[in-house]
Amino acid sequence: MASEMSKDQTYGWLILLVSLGVIVGYVWTIFFPPAVGLDMIVLKLTGVAAIGCGFGVLAWIGYTLATTPPPEPIDMSEFETKAEDQAVSEKGTEARQETRAKEDQQPEGKSE
């Protein structure tokens, strides 16, 4: 028994068939126009649609950039303080490691 198609698969096939139909109709209208001048009208409409969509997207991006408020400035003093704290912490760690290394080198039972 053949499995039934899901709703999404049905829509997928419908979109595929309609798209192929539009492509065939477009090519037929451009190369074999049923009326004189129809091919030029279709080409002009295609050009207008392409330019309109492309520059419409660019206009939307420009509008978004122009109307979005700038982000809050970053307070660098907070990062500088953290960097200084980290440097001090690293120096302390290095000092502890040096002390442990000296203790490990000394014979047992002796201390300075």
N, C-alpha and C positions, 0 to 999 in steps of 0.2 A: 504494500500500500504506500503510495506516495505521501510524503509529509506535507502538511499545509504550510504555505508561506506566512511569515509573520507580517504584521501591518507595515513595519519598516521596509521589509523586502518588497512588498507590493508597491509602496511609494517609490522605492529605488528603481524598480523596473519602469514605472510610469514616467519618472523624471528622465530616465535613459531614452525611452521611446519618443517622448515629446522633444527632447533635445536633438535627437537624430532627425526627426521630422523637420524641425526648424532649420537645421543645417542644410538638409536637402532642399527645402523650399527657398532658402536664401541663395544657395548656389544656382538653382534653377532660375530664380528671378534675375540674378546678376547676368548670367550668360545667355539665357533664353527668355528675355522679357516678354510677357504676354501682351503688353501695350508699349507703344513707342514712348521712350523717355522714363519708363518705370525703373529701369536699371540705375539711372543717374539719381533718381529720387531716393532709392534704397541706399545707394552709396553715400549720398549726402546725409541721410538720417543716421547711418552707421557712424560716419565721421563725427557728427554732432553728439551722438550718444557717447562715443569713446572720449572725446575731448571733455564733454560735460562731466562724465564720471571721474576721469583722471584729475581734472582741476577742481572738481567738487571735493574730492578727498583731500587735495592740497589745501583748499580753502578751509575745510574743517580742521585740519591740523593747525593752520595759521590762527584760526579763531580760538582754538583750545590753548595754544601758546600765549596768545594775546590776552585772554581773559582769566587765565589761571594765576592766582596770586603767587609771588615767589615764596620759596620755603623760608622758614625762620633761619636766621643766621646761626651758625654753630658756634658755641662758646668754647674757644680753644683753650682757655685757662683750665678747664676741667681735664682736658686731655694732657696738658702740660703737667699738671699736678700728678696725674696717674703715672705718667712717664717718669717723673722724678721719684715717686714712691717705688716704682718698679726697679729703677736703677739702684736706689738705696737697699732694697730688698735683695737684689742680686749681689751687691757688695757684701752684705751680711752673710749670704749663703756661701760665697767664696771664702770668706774668713773662717767660717765654721768648718768647711772642708779642709782648709789648710791646717787648722788646729787638730782635726781628727787624723790627718795624714802624719803629723808630727808625733802624735800620741801612738800611732800604730808602729812607727819606726823605733820608738824607745823600747829597751828591754823591759820585761815585766819586773815589777817591784821597784823600779826607779822612777822618780818623777822630778821635775825641775822645780 
